[in-house]
Amino acid sequence: MKRRRTLSLISGLATLIATLGFVILGQSPAQAHGVAMMPGSRTYLCYQDAKTASGALTPTNPACAAAVAQSGTTPLYNWFAVLDSNAAGRGAGYVPDGTLCSAGNKSPYDFSAYSAARDDWPRTHLTSGSSIQLQYSNWAAHPGTFRVYLTKQGWSPTTPLAWADLDQISSTTNPPAVGSPGTDGGHYYWDQALPSGRSGNALLFIQWVRSDSNENFFSCSDIAFDGGNGEVTGIHNGGTTTGGTTGSTTTGGTTGSTTTGGTTGSTTTGGTTGSTTTGGTTGSTTTGGTTGGGGGDSTCMAMYSVTNAWSGGFQGQVEVMNHGTSPTSHWKVAWTTGDGTRISSLWNGNVSATGTAVTVTNAAYNGTIAADGNTTFGFTATSSGINLPNGSITCTFA
């Protein structure tokens, strides 16, 4: 056990940190993350469906609820991490049929339930022959190519997805981005033409092939060609989230992207504005899981994980990672705890808390993190059963 500040504070924080388990730097699978946000992927929309004011994840959609029953909430807290660290651009013949939506079941998290062949996943409604602005989370920003596929006409969502069901419709390299990496809203974007003459249910599959690593990300978005304008159904107790695929433009970010296989010039978007969330329960118990974040500084990432839990409390750990090219001198991690959670002790850092707002800064001996390096801190906390943060965590090199 490393040096401690105030013994009681460090001890409690250590348990809390181990329970919360932030990972910021140095974990190779966390170096890039992302799935489609428009049209929303299964993990992204299930996460949106499941969020509650208390910080607990309680999905109302039956497919999302079944996935949580099978795999727990950990995959949803890591909705952006459907990945295979060794895919290296390989697809058919490498990723088995029936597992495309779960990265061949090779992610560090169990996304296998999100490959389930069923017709009640959250769905985005679109118009055949139109163009949309495709948005893909840039939870961690890296160069690479996005291969976009669409299921053939007549494909049934109750049939396990196979490579033979897909046609590639475009390929986009290094698209622009808007918003900060490590946040729920930051994303890459590009115009995507949708084929004409389509009707009924379909699935949009995207493989993000990084050019600086063998790591690839996989995303499955359930859609319906029914004249829709980006509306999302099947979340929030069956409600409809409206967005619209006309009249909205995302601007800003970087330039220099290359798109093949689609047309440009349309500026349609989906989004999730105007939605109403009803229901949701509080007081559920989370015994484990992880969640990651960045915010403020694109080279700093933090991953929070619960390493142990018991009635009335838990132990957490946060790993802070430096994805930059030079060493750091200081770091700061912040998050909002779930209702009823209070840090008891913490080690390998200095903690301050006001209500549910928690901030942890480096200790005197671990502020320096080498490029591509990492450090961890731990904590203990009392809890009413909601052990993971309420929303995203942030990490900065201050």
C-alpha positions as CSV (number, residue, x, y, z in Angstrom):
1,M,0.0,0.0,0.0
2,K,1.4,3.4,-1.0
3,R,1.8,6.5,1.1
4,R,-1.3,7.8,2.7
5,R,-2.4,11.3,3.6
6,T,-4.8,11.2,6.4
7,L,-5.2,7.6,7.3
8,S,-8.9,7.6,7.7
9,L,-9.5,9.7,4.6
10,I,-7.1,7.6,2.6
11,S,-8.6,4.4,3.8
12,G,-12.1,5.5,2.9
13,L,-11.1,6.9,-0.4
14,A,-9.2,3.8,-1.3
15,T,-12.3,1.7,-0.8
16,L,-14.4,4.2,-2.7
17,I,-11.8,4.4,-5.5
18,A,-11.5,0.7,-5.8
19,T,-15.3,0.5,-5.9
20,L,-15.7,3.3,-8.5
21,G,-12.6,2.3,-10.4
22,F,-11.7,5.2,-12.7
23,V,-9.2,4.5,-15.5
24,I,-7.6,7.5,-17.0
25,L,-4.3,6.5,-18.6
26,G,-2.2,3.6,-19.6
27,Q,-4.9,1.0,-20.4
28,S,-4.5,0.1,-24.0
29,P,-8.1,-1.0,-24.6
30,A,-9.2,2.4,-23.4
31,Q,-7.1,4.4,-25.9
32,A,-10.0,4.8,-28.3
33,H,-13.7,4.4,-27.9
34,G,-16.8,5.0,-29.9
35,V,-20.1,3.8,-31.4
36,A,-22.7,5.5,-33.5
37,M,-24.8,8.1,-31.9
38,M,-26.9,9.0,-35.0
39,P,-28.5,6.6,-35.8
40,G,-27.9,5.4,-32.3
41,S,-26.2,2.1,-31.7
42,R,-27.8,-0.5,-29.4
43,T,-25.5,0.2,-26.5
44,Y,-25.8,4.0,-26.9
45,L,-29.6,4.0,-27.0
46,C,-29.9,1.4,-24.3
47,Y,-27.7,3.7,-22.2
48,Q,-29.9,6.7,-22.9
49,D,-33.0,4.6,-22.1
50,A,-31.6,3.3,-18.8
51,K,-30.3,6.5,-17.3
52,T,-32.1,7.8,-14.2
53,A,-31.7,10.9,-12.1
54,S,-30.2,8.8,-9.3
55,G,-27.3,7.5,-11.4
56,A,-28.6,4.0,-11.6
57,L,-29.2,2.3,-14.9
58,T,-32.7,0.9,-15.2
59,P,-33.7,0.2,-18.9
60,T,-37.4,0.3,-19.9
61,N,-36.9,-1.2,-23.4
62,P,-37.4,-5.0,-23.2
63,A,-34.3,-5.8,-25.3
64,C,-32.1,-3.5,-23.3
65,A,-33.5,-4.9,-20.0
66,A,-32.8,-8.5,-21.2
67,A,-29.2,-7.4,-22.0
68,V,-28.8,-6.0,-18.6
69,A,-30.2,-9.1,-17.0
70,Q,-27.7,-11.2,-19.0
71,S,-24.6,-9.0,-18.7
72,G,-25.2,-6.5,-16.0
73,T,-24.9,-2.7,-16.2
74,T,-21.1,-2.7,-16.8
75,P,-21.4,-2.7,-20.6
76,L,-23.9,0.1,-20.5
77,Y,-21.6,2.3,-18.4
78,N,-19.0,1.5,-21.1
79,W,-21.4,1.9,-24.1
80,F,-18.6,3.3,-26.2
81,A,-16.2,0.3,-25.8
82,V,-17.5,-2.4,-28.1
83,L,-14.0,-3.2,-29.3
84,D,-11.5,-5.8,-30.3
85,S,-7.9,-4.8,-29.6
86,N,-6.5,-7.1,-32.3
87,A,-9.0,-6.9,-35.1
88,A,-6.6,-4.9,-37.4
89,G,-9.3,-4.2,-40.0
90,R,-10.3,-7.8,-40.3
91,G,-14.0,-8.5,-40.7
92,A,-15.7,-11.4,-42.5
93,G,-13.9,-14.7,-41.6
94,Y,-12.4,-13.1,-38.4
95,V,-15.5,-11.8,-36.6
96,P,-17.9,-14.8,-36.4
97,D,-21.4,-14.4,-37.7
98,G,-23.9,-13.7,-35.0
99,T,-21.4,-11.7,-32.9
100,L,-20.9,-8.6,-35.1
101,C,-22.7,-6.3,-32.6
102,S,-20.5,-7.5,-29.8
103,A,-17.1,-7.2,-31.5
104,G,-16.8,-11.0,-31.8
105,N,-17.2,-11.2,-28.0
106,K,-13.6,-10.0,-27.7
107,S,-14.2,-6.7,-25.8
108,P,-13.0,-6.4,-22.2
109,Y,-16.7,-6.1,-21.3
110,D,-19.4,-8.6,-22.0
111,F,-21.4,-7.1,-24.9
112,S,-22.6,-10.6,-26.1
113,A,-26.2,-9.8,-25.2
114,Y,-26.2,-6.9,-27.7
115,S,-25.9,-9.3,-30.5
116,A,-29.3,-10.9,-29.7
117,A,-31.5,-11.4,-32.7
118,R,-34.8,-9.7,-31.7
119,D,-37.0,-7.0,-33.2
120,D,-37.6,-4.8,-30.1
121,W,-34.3,-2.9,-29.9
122,P,-34.5,0.9,-29.9
123,R,-34.9,2.0,-33.5
124,T,-34.2,5.2,-35.5
125,H,-36.7,6.0,-38.3
126,L,-35.3,7.2,-41.6
127,T,-36.2,7.9,-45.2
128,S,-34.9,5.8,-48.0
129,G,-33.0,7.8,-50.6
130,S,-32.2,10.7,-48.2
131,S,-29.0,11.7,-46.6
132,I,-28.3,12.0,-42.9
133,Q,-25.5,13.3,-40.9
134,L,-23.9,10.2,-39.4
135,Q,-22.5,10.9,-35.9
136,Y,-20.0,8.6,-34.2
137,S,-18.8,9.1,-30.6
138,N,-15.2,10.3,-30.3
139,W,-14.9,9.2,-26.7
140,A,-11.1,9.0,-27.4
141,A,-9.9,10.6,-30.6
142,H,-7.7,8.7,-33.1
143,P,-7.2,8.6,-36.8
144,G,-8.8,5.9,-38.9
145,T,-11.5,4.8,-41.3
146,F,-15.2,4.2,-40.7
147,R,-16.6,1.3,-42.9
148,V,-20.4,1.7,-43.1
149,Y,-22.6,-1.3,-44.0
150,L,-26.3,-1.8,-44.4
151,T,-28.3,-5.0,-44.3
152,K,-29.9,-6.2,-47.5
153,Q,-33.6,-5.6,-48.3
154,G,-35.6,-8.4,-46.6
155,W,-33.2,-9.0,-43.7
156,S,-35.1,-9.8,-40.5
157,P,-33.9,-8.5,-37.1
158,T,-34.9,-11.9,-35.6
159,T,-32.1,-13.5,-37.6
160,P,-28.6,-13.4,-36.2
161,L,-26.6,-10.9,-38.2
162,A,-24.1,-12.4,-40.6
163,W,-21.6,-10.8,-42.9
164,A,-23.5,-12.1,-45.9
165,D,-26.5,-10.0,-44.8
166,L,-24.5,-6.8,-45.3
167,D,-23.5,-4.5,-48.2
168,Q,-20.9,-1.8,-47.7
169,I,-22.3,1.6,-48.6
170,S,-19.4,3.9,-47.8
171,S,-16.0,4.4,-46.3
172,T,-14.9,7.6,-44.5
173,T,-11.4,8.4,-43.3
174,N,-10.6,10.9,-40.6
175,P,-13.9,12.8,-40.6
176,P,-14.2,16.1,-38.7
177,A,-15.2,16.2,-35.1
178,V,-17.1,18.4,-32.7
179,G,-17.3,18.4,-28.9
180,S,-14.7,17.2,-26.5
181,P,-13.4,13.6,-26.4
182,G,-14.4,11.8,-23.3
183,T,-17.9,13.3,-23.1
184,D,-21.3,11.9,-23.9
185,G,-21.9,14.4,-26.8
186,G,-18.5,14.7,-28.6
187,H,-18.6,13.0,-32.0
188,Y,-17.2,12.6,-35.5
189,Y,-19.7,13.5,-38.3
190,W,-20.1,13.1,-42.0
191,D,-22.9,13.1,-44.6
192,Q,-24.2,9.6,-45.4
193,A,-26.4,8.9,-48.4
194,L,-29.0,6.2,-47.8
195,P,-30.0,3.9,-50.7
196,S,-33.2,4.5,-52.4
197,G,-35.9,1.9,-52.8
198,R,-35.7,0.6,-49.3
199,S,-38.5,-0.1,-46.8
200,G,-38.9,-1.9,-43.5
201,N,-36.5,-2.7,-40.8
202,A,-32.7,-2.7,-41.4
203,L,-29.5,-2.5,-39.5
204,L,-26.6,-0.1,-40.0
205,F,-23.2,-1.6,-39.1
206,I,-20.0,0.4,-38.7
207,Q,-16.5,-0.9,-38.2
208,W,-14.1,1.8,-37.1
209,V,-10.6,0.7,-38.2
210,R,-7.9,2.7,-36.4
211,S,-4.8,3.5,-38.5
212,D,-2.5,3.9,-35.4
213,S,-3.4,0.7,-33.7
214,N,-4.9,-2.8,-34.3
215,E,-7.8,-1.9,-32.2
216,N,-11.2,-1.7,-34.0
217,F,-14.7,-0.7,-32.8
218,F,-18.0,-2.1,-33.8
219,S,-21.4,-0.5,-33.8
220,C,-24.9,-1.8,-34.7
221,S,-27.8,0.6,-35.2
222,D,-31.4,-0.6,-35.7
223,I,-33.3,1.5,-38.2
224,A,-36.5,1.5,-40.1
225,F,-37.1,2.9,-43.6
226,D,-40.5,4.3,-43.1
227,G,-40.3,8.0,-44.1
228,G,-39.0,9.0,-40.7
229,N,-36.8,12.0,-39.9
230,G,-34.6,10.6,-37.2
231,E,-37.2,9.8,-34.6
232,V,-36.1,7.2,-32.0
233,T,-38.7,4.8,-30.7
234,G,-38.4,2.0,-28.1
235,I,-36.9,4.1,-25.3
236,H,-38.3,5.8,-22.2
237,N,-41.2,3.4,-21.7
238,G,-42.1,3.3,-25.4
239,G,-41.9,7.0,-26.0
240,T,-40.6,8.7,-29.1
241,T,-37.5,10.9,-29.2
242,T,-37.6,13.4,-32.0
243,G,-34.7,14.8,-33.9
244,G,-35.2,15.2,-37.6
245,T,-33.0,14.5,-40.6
246,T,-33.5,17.9,-42.3
247,G,-32.5,21.4,-41.7
248,S,-29.7,21.0,-39.2
249,T,-26.0,21.3,-39.7
250,T,-23.1,20.4,-37.4
251,T,-20.1,22.6,-38.0
252,G,-16.7,23.0,-36.5
253,G,-14.0,20.4,-35.6
254,T,-11.3,19.3,-37.8
255,T,-11.2,18.9,-41.6
256,G,-9.5,16.7,-44.1
257,S,-11.9,13.7,-44.2
258,T,-12.4,11.5,-47.2
259,T,-15.7,9.8,-47.9
260,T,-16.3,7.2,-50.6
261,G,-19.5,5.4,-51.6
262,G,-21.9,8.1,-50.6
263,T,-23.0,11.6,-51.6
264,T,-22.4,14.8,-49.8
265,G,-24.2,18.1,-49.5
266,S,-27.0,17.1,-47.2
267,T,-26.9,18.4,-43.6
268,T,-29.4,16.3,-41.9
269,T,-29.1,15.3,-38.3
270,G,-30.9,13.1,-35.8
271,G,-30.2,14.1,-32.2
272,T,-32.3,13.6,-29.2
273,T,-33.9,16.9,-28.5
274,G,-37.4,17.3,-27.1
275,S,-37.5,13.9,-25.5
276,T,-39.4,13.2,-22.3
277,T,-38.2,10.6,-19.9
278,T,-40.8,8.9,-17.7
279,G,-40.5,6.2,-15.1
280,G,-37.2,5.1,-13.8
281,T,-36.5,3.7,-10.4
282,T,-34.2,4.6,-7.6
283,G,-32.5,2.6,-4.9
284,S,-31.2,-0.2,-7.2
285,T,-28.0,-1.9,-6.2
286,T,-24.9,-1.8,-8.4
287,T,-22.3,-4.3,-7.1
288,G,-19.7,-3.7,-9.8
289,G,-18.9,-2.1,-13.1
290,T,-16.7,0.5,-14.7
291,T,-17.2,3.8,-16.5
292,G,-14.7,6.0,-18.2
293,G,-14.4,9.6,-19.1
294,G,-12.2,12.4,-20.4
295,G,-13.7,15.8,-20.6
296,G,-11.6,19.0,-20.6
297,D,-8.4,17.5,-21.9
298,S,-8.3,15.1,-24.8
299,T,-5.1,13.4,-23.7
300,C,-6.4,12.6,-20.2
301,M,-8.7,9.7,-19.6
302,A,-10.0,8.2,-16.4
303,M,-11.8,4.8,-15.8
304,Y,-13.7,4.2,-12.7
305,S,-14.4,0.7,-11.5
306,V,-16.0,-1.0,-8.5
307,T,-13.6,-3.7,-7.2
308,N,-15.6,-4.9,-4.2
309,A,-19.0,-4.2,-2.7
310,W,-21.0,-5.1,0.4
311,S,-24.2,-4.0,2.1
312,G,-23.9,-0.3,2.7
313,G,-20.6,0.3,1.0
314,F,-18.0,-0.5,-1.7
315,Q,-14.4,-0.1,-2.7
316,G,-13.4,1.6,-6.0
317,Q,-10.4,2.3,-8.1
318,V,-9.7,5.0,-10.7
319,E,-6.9,4.7,-13.3
320,V,-5.7,7.9,-14.8
321,M,-4.1,7.6,-18.2
322,N,-1.9,10.0,-20.3
323,H,-2.7,9.6,-24.0
324,G,-0.4,12.5,-24.8
325,T,3.1,12.6,-26.1
326,S,4.8,14.3,-23.1
327,P,4.8,13.7,-19.4
328,T,2.3,15.4,-17.1
329,S,3.0,17.2,-13.8
330,H,-0.5,17.3,-12.3
331,W,-3.9,15.7,-12.8
332,K,-7.4,16.1,-11.6
333,V,-10.4,13.8,-11.8
334,A,-14.0,14.8,-11.0
335,W,-17.4,13.1,-10.9
336,T,-20.8,13.2,-9.3
337,T,-21.6,10.4,-7.0
338,G,-24.9,8.5,-7.1
339,D,-27.5,9.3,-4.5
340,G,-26.6,8.2,-1.1
341,T,-22.9,7.6,-1.8
342,R,-20.2,9.3,0.3
343,I,-16.5,8.7,0.2
344,S,-15.1,7.4,3.5
345,S,-11.3,7.2,2.7
346,L,-9.0,7.6,-0.3
347,W,-5.4,6.8,-1.1
348,N,-2.8,7.9,-3.7
349,G,-4.6,11.2,-4.1
350,N,-6.2,14.2,-2.4
351,V,-10.0,14.4,-2.3
352,S,-12.4,17.2,-1.8
353,A,-16.2,16.7,-1.8
354,T,-19.1,19.1,-1.7
355,G,-22.4,17.3,-1.6
356,T,-22.3,14.8,-4.5
357,A,-19.5,16.6,-6.3
358,V,-16.1,14.8,-5.8
359,T,-12.7,16.1,-7.0
360,V,-9.5,14.1,-6.6
361,T,-6.1,15.6,-7.4
362,N,-2.7,13.9,-7.5
363,A,-0.6,13.2,-4.5
364,A,2.9,14.8,-4.2
365,Y,4.5,11.6,-5.6
366,N,2.2,10.6,-8.5
367,G,1.5,13.8,-10.4
368,T,4.0,12.9,-13.1
369,I,2.6,10.4,-15.7
370,A,4.8,9.5,-18.6
371,A,3.4,9.6,-22.2
372,D,1.1,6.5,-22.6
373,G,1.5,5.9,-18.9
374,N,-0.9,5.7,-16.0
375,T,-1.4,5.9,-12.3
376,T,-4.2,4.8,-10.0
377,F,-5.9,5.8,-6.8
378,G,-8.4,4.0,-4.7
379,F,-11.1,4.7,-2.2
380,T,-13.9,3.3,0.0
381,A,-17.4,4.7,0.3
382,T,-20.7,4.2,2.0
383,S,-23.5,3.7,-0.3
384,S,-27.3,3.1,-0.6
385,G,-26.6,0.7,-3.5
386,I,-25.7,3.1,-6.4
387,N,-22.0,2.6,-6.6
388,L,-21.2,4.1,-10.0
389,P,-21.1,7.8,-10.9
390,N,-24.1,9.9,-11.9
391,G,-23.1,10.8,-15.5
392,S,-19.6,11.1,-17.0
393,I,-16.3,11.6,-15.1
394,T,-13.8,14.2,-16.2
395,C,-10.0,14.2,-16.2
396,T,-7.7,17.1,-16.8
397,F,-4.0,17.8,-16.5
398,A,-4.1,21.0,-14.4
